[in-house]
Every structure is written in structure tokens, then in C-alpha cells.
Amino acid sequence: MASNVRTRFAPSPTGYLHIGGARTALFSWAYARRHEGTFILRIEDTDVARSTPEAVQAILDGMSWLGLDADEGPFYQMQRMDRYKAVIQEMLAAGSAYLCYTAPDELDRMREEQRARGEKPRYDGRWRPEPGKVLPAPPEDVAPVVRFRNPADGVVAWDDLVKGRIEIANTELDDLVIARADGTPTYNFCVVVDDRDMGITHVIRGDDHVNNTPRQINILKALGAEVPLYAHLSMILGDDGTMLSKRHGAVSVMQYFDDGYLPEAVINYLARLGWSHGDDEIFSREQLVEWFDLDHITPSAAQFNTEKLNWLNAHYIKHADDARLAADVANRLAKRGVDPEAGPALESVVALYKERVANLNELADCAELFCTEVHPAAELVAQHLTDAAKSALASLKARLATITWEKPAISQAIKDTMAECGLKMPQVAIPLRVATLGVPQTPSIDAVLEVLGRDRVLARVGRYI
């Protein structure tokens, strides 16, 4: 039976979906899935000057790549303007909001005077209706803003599901502008109307929103709406313990795709950034959904660890299906201008290398050697393709031309050549690697030759003898 848990991820499309936003989306998604509830995607695009279609698409692409499927949405705030304006009119009629004719320069003077007196700069309520208060006639040359009539006393409090009990005195909050002079509603107001209309039960978001929460709670109460439960996630620090920057993690989620990470590795890693299930480090998406709760989110900042992410990615690549990896590698090769069909079957190449790489770009680097003409560095040729090595390769080439092309027979041909020439394995295998793949290190050389194929091996060896 479905529960009434309803969570939302509500990014502003003023930039890409970064790792902090992706973690917020993941936790909101996982909590809804854990409780068989509903996960909603909402695009908060009221900042018209900074919101772009490209940023919206980047968010949608990132969510899709991570597999964070929404049950409802995406909803766009710009498409709900009529709804926000209707609610503002209801609040004006109810007296929970009022028109304020304080001009911008008047506000600036007010705040300067407050600072000069050592007071906190804030709106002083001069247009706030009060019993027995006589308001001046509205000036004709000032378009009014709409302000929320915040409670004058008492406290606004909530039991944050991550941070614990938080209480703010209402005297600390001035009357928030909920609609600008041109009639457009403001962020904090739109969020409240959306959360009420969409029946959001749990707001899981970054702790940079803690200061917005008391204002939003007061507006919700003024609207007679049920207040959701809040869980504010602590920030993510970089590898070096400082604020997350582009040097370590604060890049577009899709940059992780470009850099060769698997989405399940990123999901697994994100889940462990501030949440834990005992000592479990590696777990599937299904296990995450089964285990996820808000009780085990740490209130302290999480620290990004690139080495841990790389370790997880290597693990997932190692255990991934060869056909899936081959398809991804084929796309990466094609983007480089390399024909993925110019070499042996990529699945066999992937199977050979997937336990040796940390990301898909490294896997594509390895596969590229099988699909293109290799040109080993001059110093490698000089160091390894000596006269003695070339003589051994000539002998080996004659053997390879006649054997059954299977790993055991290839291995035996190499051993017979070593015995004939009085050489050790590295003295034959390394020149063979340089001649065939242009590098001195590869997986087991007999396995490499088997995958590369007889014709390519004989042609590549033949260039050096």
C-alpha cells in the first residue's frame, strides 16, 4: 500500500546540477522510494535573468543519467504565476499580507540609520496595518510591494530531522516581501505555495536553506496549511577540507559521465556522503532504497574523497556486464574519431582490461590500441626492440603463423621461442607488447594476442623484423 510520503527536489536552473544538488535529489528520491511514496521534480525558474533552457536541460540530463526518476513533474514555477498571484490576493483580503509603499531609496536610508545606531538592518513595519494605527495616503509615484505580515511575537520552531530542535524568535524576522513592485512573486513565497499545493510531507534540502525555513513555516501557517517535516543536510567539503570547488567535485554531474564514471558508482558514493548503514561501503540502488532513513544522516559536514569515488568506480567497472561496457567504450571511441569496429570485438577487449582501469576513459584508451595503427615512442623502440629482440620476434612470428589461434597454443609458441633464443619471458614479452600495442605493459601477453587476432599480430610484428 502506498504511503503519503511526498518529497521534492527543487533546483534553480541558474547553473548545472552539481554534486551537492545531486545528493539532495538522491536522498529525497531514496526516502520516497523507501516509503513507497511520491518523488516530485520542481524547477524553480523564477530568476528569469539567470535561468536558462540549457541549465534546465543539464538538470534533467543529470537526473536521467543517475536514474533518479520523478513520479510527478517536472513542474515549472514560471508556469504557475497565476496561481501565486491568486494566493497573494487571498492573503491581502485575509490581512495576512499588506501593500508596502516604501521606496527603494527610503529602505536604503532606513537601513543606514539602523546600522548607525548599531541595530540589525531590517524593514521597520511602517506600512504594516495595526489596530489603531493610521497609515498615510499611498504615494502615487511608488508601485507597492506585497509583504507578509509576520507574527509579531512568539517563536517559530521545528524539529529538524537532521539538526534537531531549532527555534527562532519572530522578533528576529521582519515582514518578508512576497511580491515585487512589478507583481512577480518572490522565491520564499513560491516555494510555500508549491509545497502546500503539491502536498509535500518531507522537505529534504541543503542547510543553506535553514534561514528560509522559519519564514516559510509562518507563511504556511497563515495559509492554514500543514507544515512539512524538514531535514537540512550539511554541506559537502572538498578533499582538502575547504569549501567544495571545481577542483574537487563541484562540477556538473554530467562531467562525471564525461570523465568515465558509472552512474551506480556515483550513486553509491553520494549515498555515503553524510549517510551510512553500519560499515557498508558498497551497496546497490535496491539496497539503498531498502535501508535509507533520515536517522543516520550526520549533522556534520561530509568530506568529498576523490580516491574513494575512484575506488568505487573501479569496483563497479570490474563487475559490470561486458556488453554494456563495450557499448559505452564504442561511443567514447567514436567521439575521438576512432572506428570501434576497426579492431577485434570490443567485448573481448573490455573483458581483458576491465579489472585494470579506474574509469571508462582508461578502458577506451586501452581499446583504442586494438582499433588503430599504434606508433610506439621512439625511446620504447630503442630500448626494447633490440637486434636480439627482433631476431626472437622473427622466430615467434613464424610459429604464430601456423598454430591454432588459442591462448594455450600462443603461450606455448612464446615459450618455445624463449627456449630457442635463450631468453627469459620479459625479454620476449615486452618487445612483443611494444610491437603489437605500442606499450610495455599489458595484461597477459598470450591473452592479448588471442584477442588482437592473428592477422593484426603478424602485421604489427612484421613491421619490426
Order of alpha helices (4+ residues) and beta strands (2+ residues): beta-alpha-beta-alpha-beta-alpha-beta-alpha-beta-beta-beta-beta-alpha-beta-alpha-beta-beta-alpha-alpha-alpha-beta-alpha-alpha-alpha-alpha-alpha-alpha-alpha-alpha-alpha-alpha
